[in-house]
Amino acid sequence: MTAALFGADDGRDLPHDLAGRIAFHAASTDEAAIARARLTSRYGDAPLEDAAVIVALGGDGTMLEIQHRQLGRDMPVYGMNRGSVGFLMNVYREDDLVERLRAALATTVHPLRMRATTPDGEVHSAPAINEVSLLRETRQAAKIRILVDDKERLPELICDGILVATPAGSTAYNLSAHGPIVPIGADLLPMTPISAFRPRRWRGALLPSSARVTFEILEAPKRPVAAVADYTEIRDVRRVDICEDRKLNLTMLFDPDHGLSERIIAEQFTV
């Protein structure tokens, strides 16, 4: 969902003195640190608990980091690229920051929720803003049974791994694994195999965002598999359940002429 963040219709007007309500978060690079110093000297730097908006300086990893830290608060985050790819970031510019924030469009994203079960029956839960991926741990290919909404869809996938991505994450690891790019408002989750061996021609699936996905690890002692939700890794899993966590809202802000939906469309025509 994309909408004007601080318009009259949504009841979330910015305070008049926005410069005192901006919190800055920078990556641990010299470029990001210099940018933060320059910006805070002009606009101030509010404590997170007092801020109306967070400005993240870095790359996409920085955006994911601050969103993870703010899970459950639905704090709007406006990123400016001081990293490499910066797909989730706006163009860096020091001037007119307050005006850019006031004009920004908000995109709401729901993360995935991973529940990974280990051999002792312990369940590990973690959110994923980009994707949940399963990866083989040794030279042996993984064997994985796939269920969707408790119905078996693939009795055995032999592969290096498999992932389920959010629309926002569909241009990250999912795209590198030749998965489809999904527009933000499509309510779809791409499921993409990683180096599938059998069935050789299976390229994955597009699932409704309401789907509940289960991966069961076959021959697990011989073919161990790790499950990763963004940067939370659980090794030697036996079963992984994935669904969209509709209780959590993540709000990302984008300049009107360069919103996330537009970037996703444009990326599909990049050669």
PAZAPA-4460 file (N, C-alpha, C; in steps of 0.05 Angstrom, whole numbers, plus 32768, in hexadecimal, padded with zeros to 4 digits):
% residues 271
    n_x    n_y    n_z   ca_x   ca_y   ca_z    c_x    c_y    c_z   seq   type   mol
   8011   7FE8   8000   8000   8000   8000   8012   8019   8000     1      M     A
   800B   802B   7FEE   801A   8044   7FED   8007   805C   7FEF     2      T     A
   800D   806F   8000   7FFC   8086   8004   800C   809D   800E     3      A     A
   8001   80B5   800B   800F   80CC   8017   800F   80C9   8035     4      A     A
   8027   80CC   8041   802A   80C6   805E   801D   80DB   8070     5      L     A
   8021   80F4   806A   801A   8109   807D   8004   811B   8071     6      F     A
   7FF3   8110   8061   7FDD   8120   8056   7FC7   8124   806A     7      G     A
   7FB3   8135   8063   7F9E   813C   8076   7F8B   8125   807B     8      A     A
   7F8B   8110   806A   7F77   80FB   806D   7F80   80E6   8081     9      D     A
   7F99   80E3   8087   7FA2   80CD   8097   7FA7   80D4   80B4    10      D     A
   7FA4   80ED   80BB   7FA7   80F5   80D7   7FC3   80F3   80E2    11      G     A
   7FD7   80F3   80D1   7FF2   80F0   80DA   8003   8108   80D1    12      R     A
   7FF8   8120   80D7   8006   8138   80CF   8021   813A   80DE    13      D     A
   8036   8144   80D0   804F   8147   80DD   804E   815F   80F0    14      L     A
   805E   815E   8105   8060   8176   8116   806C   818D   8106    15      P     A
   8066   81A5   810E   806F   81BD   8100   808D   81BE   80FE    16      H     A
   809A   81B9   8115   80B7   81BA   8116   80C2   819E   8112    17      D     A
   80C1   8195   80F9   80C9   817A   80F3   80E7   8175   80F8    18      L     A
   80F7   818A   80F5   8114   8187   80F9   811B   817D   8114    19      A     A
   810A   8181   8128   810F   8177   8142   8103   815B   8147    20      G     A
   80F7   8150   8133   80EA   8136   8136   80F4   8121   8123    21      R     A
   810C   8126   8117   8119   8113   8105   812F   8105   8114    22      I     A
   812E   80EA   8113   8144   80DA   811D   8154   80CF   8106    23      A     A
   816F   80CF   8108   8180   80C5   80F2   818D   80AB   80FB    24      F     A
   818F   8099   80E8   819C   807F   80EC   81AF   807A   80D4    25      H     A
   81C9   8076   80DA   81DD   8073   80C5   81EA   8058   80C6    26      A     A
   81F1   804E   80AE   8202   8036   80AC   821D   803B   80B7    27      A     A
   822D   8027   80BC   8247   8029   80C8   825D   802D   80B2    28      S     A
   8257   803F   809F   826A   8046   808B   8271   8063   808D    29      T     A
   8289   806B   8083   8291   8087   8085   827D   8099   8075    30      D     A
   8274   808F   805E   8262   809F   804E   8248   80A5   805D    31      E     A
   823D   8090   806A   8224   8094   8079   8229   80A6   8092    32      A     A
   823F   80A2   809F   8245   80B2   80B7   8248   80CF   80B0    33      A     A
   8256   80D5   809A   8259   80F1   8092   823E   80FD   808B    34      I     A
   822D   80EE   807D   8212   80F8   8076   8202   80FD   808F    35      A     A
   8203   80EC   80A3   81F4   80F0   80BC   81FE   810A   80CA    36      R     A
   8218   810E   80CB   8222   8125   80D9   8219   813F   80CB    37      A     A
   8219   813F   80B1   8210   8157   80A2   81F2   815C   80A6    38      R     A
   81E3   8147   80A5   81C6   814A   80A7   81BD   8151   80C4    39      L     A
   81C9   8145   80D8   81C1   814B   80F3   81C8   8168   80FB    40      T     A
   81DE   8172   80EE   81E5   818E   80F4   81D0   81A2   80E9    41      S     A
   81C2   8199   80D5   81AD   81AA   80C8   8191   81A6   80D4    42      R     A
   818B   818C   80DA   816F   8186   80E1   816C   817B   80FE    43      Y     A
   8181   8179   810D   8180   816E   8127   817F   814F   8126    44      G     A
   817E   8143   813E   817D   8125   813F   816D   811D   8158    45      D     A
   8154   8116   8154   8142   8110   816A   8147   80F4   8174    46      A     A
   8143   80EE   818E   8143   80D3   8198   812D   80C3   818A    47      P     A
   8132   80AA   8186   811E   8099   8178   8102   809B   8185    48      L     A
   8101   809B   819F   80E8   809B   81AD   80D8   80B5   81A9    49      E     A
   80E6   80CA   81A1   80D9   80E4   819D   80D5   80EB   817F    50      D     A
   80DE   80DA   816E   80DF   80E1   8151   80C4   80DC   8144    51      A     A
   80BE   80EC   812F   80A7   80E7   811E   80AE   80D7   8105    52      A     A
   80C8   80D7   80FE   80D2   80C9   80E6   80EF   80C3   80EA    53      V     A
   80F8   80AD   80DE   8114   80A5   80DF   811F   80A8   80C3    54      I     A
   8137   80B4   80C0   8145   80B6   80A7   815D   80A3   80A9    55      V     A
   815C   808E   8097   8171   807A   8097   8185   8081   8081    56      A     A
   819F   807F   8087   81B4   8086   8075   81C6   806E   8070    57      L     A
   81C6   8063   8058   81D5   804B   8052   81C9   803E   803A    58      G     A
   81CA   8023   803A   81BE   8014   8024   81A5   8005   802E    59      G     A
   819D   7FF1   801E   8185   7FE2   8025   8188   7FD3   803F    60      D     A
   81A0   7FCA   8045   81A5   7FBD   805F   81A0   7FCF   8077    61      G     A
   81A6   7FE8   8073   81A1   7FFC   8089   8183   7FFF   808D    62      T     A
   8174   8001   8077   8157   8003   8079   814B   7FEA   8088    63      M     A
   8155   7FD2   8081   814B   7FBA   808E   8153   7FBA   80AC    64      L     A
   816B   7FC3   80B2   8174   7FC4   80CE   8162   7FD6   80DF    65      E     A
   815C   7FEE   80D6   814C   8000   80E6   812F   7FF7   80E7    66      I     A
   8125   7FEB   80D2   810A   7FE1   80D2   8107   7FCA   80E6    67      Q     A
   811B   7FB9   80E7   811B   7FA3   80FB   811C   7FAE   8118    68      H     A
   812B   7FC3   811C   812D   7FCF   8137   8113   7FDC   813F    69      R     A
   8103   7FE5   812B   80EB   7FF3   8131   80D2   7FE2   812E    70      Q     A
   80D5   7FC8   812B   80BD   7FB6   8127   80AA   7FBA   813E    71      L     A
   8090   7FBD   8136   807B   7FC1   814A   8075   7FDE   814F    72      G     A
   8085   7FF1   8146   8080   800D   814B   8074   801B   8133    73      R     A
   8077   800F   811B   806D   801B   8103   8077   8038   8100    74      D     A
   8091   803B   8104   809E   8055   8101   80A5   8059   80E4    75      M     A
   809D   806F   80D7   80A4   8073   80BB   80C2   8078   80B8    76      P     A
   80CE   806B   80A3   80EA   806D   809E   80EF   8077   8082    77      V     A
   80FE   808C   807F   8106   8098   8066   8123   8093   8061    78      Y     A
   812A   8084   804D   8146   807D   8048   8152   808F   8033    79      G     A
   816C   8095   8037   817C   80A3   8022   8195   8092   801D    80      M     A
   819A   808E   8004   81AF   807B   7FFC   81CB   8085   8001    81      N     A
   81D8   8078   8014   81F5   807C   8018   8203   8061   8017    82      R     A
   81F6   804E   8008   8201   8033   8006   8207   802C   7FE9    83      G     A
   8200   8013   7FE1   8206   800B   7FC6   81EC   800B   7FB5    84      S     A
   81DC   7FF6   7FB7   81C4   7FF4   7FA6   81AF   8008   7FAE    85      V     A
   81A7   8007   7FC8   8194   801A   7FD2   8178   8019   7FC5    86      G     A
   816F   8001   7FC0   8154   7FFE   7FB3   813E   800A   7FC4    87      F     A
   8141   8007   7FDE   812D   8011   7FF1   8132   802E   7FFA    88      L     A
   8145   803B   7FEE   814E   8055   7FF7   8147   806B   7FE3    89      M     A
   8145   8083   7FEC   8141   809A   7FDB   815D   80A6   7FD4    90      N     A
   815D   80B8   7FC0   8176   80C5   7FB8   8180   80D7   7FCF    91      V     A
   819A   80D6   7FD5   81A5   80E6   7FEA   81A6   8103   7FE2    92      Y     A
   819B   8115   7FF2   819D   8131   7FEE   819A   813F   8009    93      R     A
   81AB   8152   800F   81AA   815F   802A   8195   8175   802B    94      E     A
   818F   8182   8015   817D   8198   8015   8160   818F   8015    95      D     A
   814E   819F   8021   8131   819C   801F   8128   8182   802C    96      D     A
   8135   8178   8040   812D   815E   804C   8111   8160   8058    97      L     A
   810B   8175   8066   80F0   8178   8072   80DB   8177   805D    98      V     A
   80DF   8185   8047   80CB   8186   8032   80C8   816A   8025    99      E     A
   80DE   815C   8021   80DD   8141   8016   80CD   812E   8028   100      R     A
   80D2   8130   8042   80C3   811F   8055   80A5   8125   8054   101      L     A
   809E   813F   8052   8082   8146   8052   8074   813B   8038   102      R     A
   8083   813A   8022   8077   8132   8009   8079   8114   8004   103      A     A
   8087   8105   8016   808D   80E9   8012   8074   80D8   8011   104      A     A
   8075   80C3   8001   8060   80AF   8001   8068   8097   8012   105      L     A
   8054   808D   8020   8059   8077   8033   8051   805C   8026   106      A     A
   8063   8049   8028   805D   802E   801F   805D   801B   8037   107      T     A
   8047   800D   803B   8045   7FFB   8052   804B   7FDF   8049   108      T     A
   805D   7FD2   8058   8065   7FB7   8052   8061   7FA5   806B   109      V     A
   8057   7F8D   8067   8055   7F7A   807D   806C   7F66   807B   110      H     A
   807B   7F61   8090   8091   7F4D   808E   8085   7F31   808F   111      P     A
   8096   7F1E   8089   8090   7F02   808C   8097   7EFA   80A9   112      L     A
   808A   7EE4   80B2   8090   7ED9   80CC   809A   7EBC   80C7   113      R     A
   80B3   7EB7   80CF   80BE   7E9C   80CD   80BC   7E8E   80E7   114      M     A
   80B4   7E75   80E7   80B5   7E63   80FE   80C4   7E4A   80F6   115      R     A
   80DC   7E48   8100   80EE   7E32   80F9   80F0   7E1E   8110   116      A     A
   80EB   7E05   810B   80EB   7DF0   811F   8105   7DDF   811C   117      T     A
   8113   7DDC   8132   812C   7DCD   8133   8127   7DB0   813D   118      T     A
   813B   7D9F   813C   8137   7D82   8143   812C   7D7D   815F   119      P     A
   8132   7D8F   8172   8128   7D8B   818D   810B   7D96   8191   120      D     A
   80FF   7D9F   817B   80E3   7DA9   817C   80E1   7DC7   8183   121      G     A
   80F8   7DD4   8187   80F7   7DF1   818E   80F0   7E01   8175   122      E     A
   80DE   7E15   8179   80D5   7E26   8163   80E2   7E41   8166   123      V     A
   80EF   7E4A   8151   80FC   7E64   8150   80ED   7E77   813E   124      H     A
   80E4   7E8E   8148   80D4   7EA0   8138   80E4   7EB9   8132   125      S     A
   80E2   7EC3   8119   80F0   7EDB   8111   80E1   7EE8   80FA   126      A     A
   80E2   7F03   80F9   80D5   7F11   80E2   80E9   7F14   80CB   127      P     A
   80DE   7F17   80B3   80EE   7F1B   809B   80E2   7F31   808A   128      A     A
   80F0   7F46   8085   80E6   7F5C   8075   80EC   7F56   8057   129      I     A
   8102   7F49   8052   8109   7F42   8036   80FF   7F26   802F   130      N     A
   810A   7F12   803C   8103   7EF6   8035   810A   7EE3   804C   131      E     A
   80FE   7ECB   804A   8106   7EB4   805A   8113   7EA1   8046   132      V     A
   812B   7E98   804B   8138   7E86   8038   8142   7E6D   8047   133      S     A
   8141   7E57   8039   814C   7E3D   8043   8164   7E37   8032   134      L     A
   817A   7E2F   803F   8193   7E2B   8031   81A0   7E11   803B   135      L     A
   81AB   7E02   8028   81B9   7DE9   8030   81D2   7DF1   8040   136      R     A
   81D9   7DE0   8054   81F0   7DE6   8065   820A   7DD8   805C   137      E     A
   8207   7DC3   804C   821E   7DB2   8044   821F   7DAF   8026   138      T     A
   8231   7D9D   801D   8233   7D98   8000   821B   7D89   7FF6   139      R     A
   820B   7D7D   8008   81F3   7D6E   7FFF   81DC   7D81   7FF9   140      Q     A
   81CF   7D7D   7FE2   81B8   7D8C   7FDB   81A2   7D88   7FF0   141      A     A
   8192   7D9C   7FF4   817B   7D9A   8006   8164   7D8C   7FF8   142      A     A
   8154   7D7E   8008   813B   7D73   7FFF   8124   7D7E   8010   143      K     A
   8111   7D8B   8003   80FD   7D9A   8011   80E1   7D94   8007   144      I     A
   80CF   7D8E   8019   80B2   7D8B   8012   80A4   7DA5   8016   145      R     A
   8093   7DAD   8003   8086   7DC7   8004   8068   7DC4   8008   146      I     A
   805D   7DD1   801C   8040   7DD2   8020   8037   7DEF   8020   147      L     A
   8020   7DF4   8015   8014   7E0F   8016   7FF8   7E0C   8021   148      V     A
   7FF2   7E1A   8037   7FD9   7E18   8045   7FD3   7DFB   804C   149      D     A
   7FE7   7DED   8055   7FE6   7DD1   805E   7FE1   7DBD   8048   150      D     A
   7FE2   7DC5   802F   7FDF   7DB3   8019   7FFA   7DAF   800B   151      K     A
   8001   7D96   8007   801B   7D90   7FFA   801A   7D9A   7FDD   152      E     A
   802E   7DAA   7FD6   8030   7DB4   7FBB   8048   7DA8   7FAC   153      R     A
   805D   7DA1   7FBB   8074   7D94   7FAE   807F   7D80   7FC2   154      L     A
   807E   7D67   7FBC   8087   7D53   7FCF   80A5   7D53   7FD4   155      P     A
   80B5   7D5B   7FC0   80D2   7D5C   7FC4   80DE   7D70   7FB1   156      E     A
   80EC   7D83   7FBC   80FC   7D96   7FAC   8119   7D91   7FB4   157      L     A
   812A   7D8B   7FA0   8147   7D87   7FA5   8154   7DA0   7F9B   158      I     A
   8163   7DAE   7FAD   816C   7DC9   7FA6   8182   7DD2   7FB9   159      C     A
   818D   7DE9   7FB3   819F   7DF6   7FC6   818F   7E05   7FDC   160      D     A
   8176   7E0C   7FD5   8165   7E1A   7FE8   814C   7E24   7FDC   161      G     A
   813D   7E33   7FEB   8124   7E3F   7FE1   811D   7E57   7FF3   162      I     A
   810F   7E6A   7FE8   8108   7E81   7FF8   80EC   7E8A   7FF2   163      L     A
   80E1   7E99   8006   80C7   7EA7   8003   80CD   7EC4   8009   164      V     A
   80C6   7ED6   7FF7   80CC   7EF3   7FFA   80B3   7F04   7FFD   165      A     A
   80B7   7F1B   8009   80A2   7F2F   8009   80A3   7F3E   7FEF   166      T     A
   808F   7F4D   7FE8   8091   7F5E   7FD0   80A9   7F71   7FD1   167      P     A
   80AE   7F7E   7FE8   80C5   7F90   7FEB   80DF   7F81   7FE7   168      A     A
   80E0   7F68   7FF0   80F8   7F58   7FED   80FA   7F49   7FD3   169      G     A
   80E6   7F4B   7FC1   80E7   7F3C   7FA8   80FD   7F45   7F96   170      S     A
   8108   7F5D   7F9A   811E   7F67   7F8A   813A   7F61   7F96   171      T     A
   813A   7F53   7FAC   8153   7F4D   7FBA   815D   7F31   7FB3   172      A     A
   8160   7F1F   7FC6   816A   7F04   7FC2   8157   7EF5   7FAE   173      Y     A
   813D   7EFA   7FB1   812A   7EED   7F9F   8130   7EF3   7F81   174      N     A
   8136   7F0C   7F7B   813D   7F12   7F5F   8157   7F05   7F56   175      L     A
   816B   7F04   7F68   8184   7EF7   7F62   8180   7EDA   7F5C   176      S     A
   816C   7ECE   7F69   8166   7EB1   7F64   8153   7EAD   7F4D   177      A     A
   814F   7EC2   7F3D   813E   7EC2   7F25   8120   7EC0   7F2C   178      H     A
   8119   7ECA   7F44   80FD   7ECC   7F4B   80F0   7EE4   7F3F   179      G     A
   80D5   7EE5   7F3F   80C7   7EFC   7F33   80C7   7F15   7F45   180      P     A
   80C7   7F2C   7F39   80C3   7F45   7F48   80A5   7F49   7F4C   181      I     A
   809E   7F50   7F65   8081   7F52   7F6C   807B   7F6F   7F73   182      V     A
   8068   7F7C   7F66   8060   7F97   7F6F   8056   7F97   7F8B   183      P     A
   805A   7FAD   7F99   8053   7FAF   7FB6   8036   7FA9   7FBB   184      I     A
   8024   7FB3   7FAA   8007   7FB0   7FB0   7FFB   7F96   7FA5   185      G     A
   800B   7F83   7F9C   8001   7F6B   7F8F   7FF7   7F56   7FA2   186      A     A
   7FFD   7F58   7FBD   7FF5   7F44   7FD0   7FFE   7F28   7FC8   187      D     A
   8017   7F26   7FBE   8022   7F0D   7FB6   803D   7F09   7FC4   188      L     A
   8044   7EEF   7FC8   805E   7EE8   7FD3   806C   7ED5   7FC0   189      L     A
   8083   7EDD   7FB5   8092   7ECA   7FA4   80A0   7EB5   7FB4   190      P     A
   809D   7E9C   7FAA   80AC   7E85   7FB5   80BF   7E7C   7F9F   191      M     A
   80D9   7E7D   7FA5   80ED   7E79   7F90   8102   7E64   7F98   192      T     A
   8106   7E4F   7F88   811B   7E3C   7F8F   8136   7E47   7F89   193      P     A
   814A   7E3D   7F97   8166   7E45   7F93   8175   7E2D   7F87   194      I     A
   817D   7E2F   7F6E   818C   7E1A   7F60   817D   7DFF   7F63   195      S     A
   8164   7DFE   7F59   8155   7DE5   7F5A   8161   7DD0   7F48   196      A     A
   8163   7DB8   7F52   816D   7DA1   7F42   8156   7D8F   7F39   197      F     A
   8144   7D8A   7F4A   812B   7D7B   7F44   8114   7D87   7F54   198      R     A
   80FD   7D8D   7F48   80F8   7D8D   7F2B   8108   7DA2   7F1D   199      P     A
   8116   7D9B   7F08   812A   7DAD   7EFC   811D   7DC6   7EF0   200      R     A
   8105   7DC4   7EE6   80F8   7DDA   7ED8   80E5   7DEA   7EEA   201      R     A
   80E3   7DE3   7F04   80D2   7DF3   7F16   80DF   7E0D   7F1D   202      W     A
   80D1   7E23   7F18   80DC   7E3D   7F1C   80D0   7E4C   7F34   203      R     A
   80BF   7E3F   7F43   80B3   7E4B   7F5A   8096   7E51   7F56   204      G     A
   808B   7E62   7F68   806E   7E68   7F68   8069   7E84   7F73   205      A     A
   8052   7E8F   7F6B   8048   7EA8   7F77   8030   7EA1   7F88   206      L     A
   8032   7EA8   7FA2   801E   7EA0   7FB5   800F   7EB8   7FBF   207      L     A
   7FF5   7EB5   7FC6   7FE7   7ECC   7FD3   7FF4   7ED3   7FED   208      P     A
   7FF3   7EEC   7FF5   8000   7EF5   800D   7FF4   7EE7   8026   209      S     A
   7FDC   7EDC   8024   7FCF   7ECE   803A   7FD9   7EB1   803E   210      S     A
   7FEA   7EA8   802B   7FF2   7E8C   802B   8003   7E85   8044   211      A     A
   8000   7E6D   804D   8012   7E62   8062   8023   7E4D   8056   212      R     A
   803D   7E51   8056   8051   7E40   8049   805F   7E2F   805E   213      V     A
   8062   7E15   8058   8071   7E03   8069   8086   7DF5   8059   214      T     A
   809F   7DF5   8062   80B4   7DE6   8056   80BC   7DD0   806A   215      F     A
   80BC   7DB7   8062   80C5   7DA1   8072   80DF   7D96   8066   216      E     A
   80F3   7D93   8077   810D   7D8A   806E   810E   7D6C   806E   217      I     A
   8114   7D61   8057   8116   7D44   8053   8133   7D3B   8056   218      L     A
   8137   7D24   8062   8152   7D19   8067   8163   7D2E   8075   219      E     A
   8158   7D3B   8089   8165   7D51   8096   8181   7D4A   80A2   220      A     A
   8185   7D33   80B0   819F   7D2E   80BB   81B5   7D2D   80A5   221      P     A
   81AE   7D22   808E   81C1   7D20   8078   81C4   7D3A   8068   222      K     A
   81AD   7D49   8066   81AC   7D61   8056   81A2   7D79   8067   223      R     A
   81B3   7D82   8079   81AA   7D98   808C   81A5   7DB2   807D   224      P     A
   8191   7DC1   8087   8188   7DD9   807B   8187   7DEF   8090   225      V     A
   818F   7E07   8089   818C   7E1F   809A   8175   7E30   8090   226      A     A
   8167   7E3D   80A2   8152   7E50   809B   815B   7E6C   80A4   227      A     A
   8157   7E7F   8092   8160   7E9B   8096   8149   7EAE   8091   228      V     A
   8142   7EBE   80A6   812E   7ED3   80A3   813E   7EEE   80A4   229      A     A
   8142   7EF9   808C   8154   7F11   8089   816F   7F0A   8094   230      D     A
   8176   7F12   80AD   8190   7F0B   80B8   818F   7EFB   80D1   231      Y     A
   8178   7EEE   80D6   8175   7EDA   80EC   8177   7EBE   80E1   232      T     A
   818C   7EAF   80E8   8190   7E95   80DD   818C   7E7F   80F3   233      E     A
   817D   7E6B   80EB   8179   7E53   80FC   8183   7E3B   80ED   234      I     A
   8196   7E2D   80F8   81A2   7E16   80EA   8195   7DFC   80F1   235      R     A
   8198   7DE9   80DF   818F   7DCD   80E3   8171   7DCD   80E9   236      D     A
   8161   7DD9   80D8   8144   7DDA   80DD   8137   7DC1   80D2   237      V     A
   8120   7DBA   80DC   8110   7DA3   80D3   80F7   7DAC   80C4   238      R     A
   80ED   7DC4   80CC   80D4   7DCE   80C0   80D5   7DED   80C2   239      R     A
   80CB   7DFA   80AD   80CA   7E17   80AD   80AE   7E20   80A4   240      V     A
   80A0   7E2F   80B4   8086   7E3A   80AE   8088   7E58   80A9   241      D     A
   807C   7E61   8094   807E   7E7E   808C   8063   7E89   8085   242      I     A
   805D   7EA0   8090   8044   7EAF   8088   804A   7ECD   808B   243      C     A
   8039   7EDC   807E   803B   7EF9   8081   8030   7F02   809C   244      E     A
   803F   7F13   80AA   8037   7F1C   80C4   8028   7F37   80C1   245      D     A
   800D   7F35   80C0   7FFD   7F4C   80BB   7FFB   7F5F   80D3   246      R     A
   8005   7F55   80EA   8005   7F66   8102   801B   7F7B   8102   247      K     A
   802E   7F77   80F1   8045   7F8A   80F0   8044   7F9A   80D7   248      L     A
   8046   7FB5   80DA   8046   7FC7   80C4   8061   7FD4   80C2   249      N     A
   806D   7FD5   80AB   8086   7FE3   80A6   8080   7FFA   8092   250      L     A
   8087   8012   809A   8081   8029   8089   809B   8035   807E   251      T     A
   809E   8034   8064   80B5   8040   8056   80AC   8058   8046   252      M     A
   80BC   806D   8046   80B4   8086   8038   80C5   808A   801F   253      L     A
   80B7   8092   800A   80C5   8096   7FF0   80BC   80B0   7FE4   254      F     A
   80CF   80BD   7FD6   80C9   80D5   7FC7   80B3   80CE   7FB2   255      D     A
   80A1   80E1   7FAD   808A   80DB   7F9B   8092   80D3   7F7F   256      P     A
   80A8   80DD   7F75   80B0   80D6   7F5A   80C1   80BC   7F58   257      D     A
   80C5   80AF   7F6F   80D6   8098   7F6F   80CD   8084   7F85   258      H     A
   80B3   807D   7F85   80A8   806C   7F99   80B0   804F   7F95   259      G     A
   80AC   803E   7FA9   80B4   8022   7FA8   80A6   8013   7F92   260      L     A
   808C   8018   7F8E   807D   800A   7F79   8089   8010   7F5E   261      S     A
   8090   8029   7F59   809C   8031   7F40   80B7   8024   7F3C   262      E     A
   80C6   8021   7F51   80E1   8014   7F4F   80DE   7FF7   7F48   263      R     A
   80CA   7FEA   7F53   80C6   7FCE   7F4D   80BE   7FCA   7F30   264      I     A
   80AD   7FDB   7F26   80A5   7FD9   7F0A   80BD   7FDE   7EF8   265      I     A
   80CC   7FF4   7EFE   80E4   7FFB   7EEE   80F8   7FE5   7EEE   266      A     A
   80FC   7FD8   7F05   8111   7FC3   7F07   810B   7FAC   7EF3   267      E     A
   80F2   7FA7   7EED   80EB   7F91   7EDB   80F3   7F97   7EBE   268      Q     A
   80F9   7FB0   7EB8   8100   7FB7   7E9D   811E   7FBF   7E9C   269      F     A
   812D   7FB8   7EB1   8149   7FBD   7EB2   8158   7FA5   7EA6   270      T     A
   8169   7FAA   7E93   8178   7F94   7E86   8196   7F99   7E88   271      V     A
***
